[in-house]
Amino acid sequence: MLQVNFIRENKEEVIARLAKKNFEATTIVELVVELDEKRRNTQAELDNLLAESNKLSKNIGELMKSGEKAKAEILKEKTTQIREKSKELNEAINTIASQLQEELYKLPNLPADIVPVGKTPEENLNVFQEGDIPVLHEGALPHWELAKKYDIIDFELGVKITGAGFPVYKGKGAKLQRALISYFLDKNTDAGYKEYQVPHLVNEASGFGTGQLPDKEGQMYHVGMDDLYLIPTAEVPVTNLFRDDLVAESDLPILCTGYTPCFRREAGSYGAHVRGLNRLHQFDKVEIVRVEKPENSYAALDGMVEHVKGILQELKLPYRILRLCGGDMSFASALTYDFEVFSTAQDRWLEISSVSNFETFQANRLKLRYKDANGKNQLAHTLNGSSLALPRVLAGILENYQTPEGIVIPEVLRRYTGFDIID
């Protein structure tokens, strides 16, 4: 959430920068400033009344001591009127504050200066590419056909149990899935990230804290009876571990990792591009989250990018890194890098990770602060990244590592799978 003072002092800048995200902010920004002005004026009126009430109380005491009870009673009547007016003003302030908060929740985060201008994914900037795209044998198959051929993923069985987008992993497919999770977690903990196991459902406050609500409400599964949401990513519960916290400066940076299943409605997603593992309603992901001092957060973002690069280099998958343009960025992000692996059998790039810096946007919603060297409370910066999302990594492995004899397991995973090939 953007800070009110910054909006007041930089109205035109906020409007211009949000236009980079293709968000027309003028009406909301003007309303935010108007509501804040109204809140300030009402608060000033209340403060003046309270000061007058304190002064009258002192005068009443002096009159009572001097025996001038009649005059004291007149002032008491006035203090009663002030109390009634103060109550009205308090209620007005609460109403205005609620309206102000509601408008602030509608504003996306400001994109960083280096975010490219653009509206569609085609306008994202390719900043790095590595790995040779393999030449597959004649008759090579896409992963959904390989899954059926080797009986490792059953999409139809998932439809029977739940519906489309909920696959069942079987035999060596399940073992490969578990191997990837263990490998990702080990890479993250070896890099200094502390592992957490977190709930897979969160309350509304957690959804607002990381920016999924109200922006992504329609994409989240909601358990109405209990007013809880199935998590779309481990980012939500892990980052909310620190909601309402005042952390010591010496504790920063905070590095967290966790594995969770993720649940997304993906409403409106149809067509060949979402076949198989390309887009699911339930999938597994290992996440990394950082809480940083503001001056260190962009160096930390670069470090997270290098960390994910290292994993893909070990998996020997061809990949590229995109700096997302304003129109393709998430509501809460200030800067995002997407990683994509090349699916040789599908002849296209598949997104497998997003690494983002949210600056103070989430921290302001979370009230996540630290005390600086001068003893002043400051908002921290939060960052997160997929390290990694499993479905498309698995799709990339199945398709790029297929041979006429079977699917070869990447060498780095063999100590986790216990086998070298799926045949």
C-alpha angles and dihedrals in degrees: 000000000000117000117251095225091054091050092049093050097040107033097145093044092051092050092047095047094047089052084067086065088049089249118139101216103166098101095045094044092051090048092048091053091046093049092046091051090049091048092050093049092048091048090050090051090050092048090052091050092049090049089051090048091052091050092050091049089055091048091049090054092051092048092049090051091051092048095248094134096155092058090044091054091053090054091046089057089052092051089052089055090048091052091053092048091046090053090053091049092049090053090048092051091051091050093048091046090052091050091047092051091050092054093045090054089060095060117091122222117275114258118239119254094255094056107118120240112249147114106218138045088254088069095057114118119246103220101168140011131181140169134051117268105237122237107233127213121258111280095028113166137217114251096260089060091044089051090056095042094054096032094234103125125030113199095172093054089054089053089052093051100038117343142272115329097036106098126189116226115212138192112324090005090061091045092050089050091051091045092055092050092050092045093050093047092048092050090050097046090046086056091055102267115140113229120235133184107209139180118277093216125060136189126244093263090059091050091051091044095064097032102254088118130092093003100055100028093122092053096053126084109240125204097209100190092058097027092234131136129221106237119256089200139356087251089083102057095031095052090043089060084084100043112137090007128141102202126195115254088232090061092062131137099047113194121194136174132181143167120227140153110250127215125205129166091211088197113196096021110135140142141061093304090069097050122130114344095348094099126007139174091220123030140149125252139172113216136197121205130185134191110201144173108259095246091056102042100092092049086050090052090053089050091052090051090052090048093055090044089057092055093050091047090055091048088050093224120150107245144165135203122226128195102217120236120232095262094053097047126106123256094254103037127104094186130003134187117197122204118210130186121208115245104209095190092051093036093224144094120263123202111235104163143022119197115192144177113212094182107199095332097100094031091058090053091044095043086231108165142158131206112244128214090274092055093252122136113242133184113249126223119244128206135178141179143178110254081193144334106212109210099067093035087055090046090051092050094047093048102037096041097046118122132173087263096050143283112317115218115232108257094239091059099048096089087056098044099040090219136078102210142024106224 
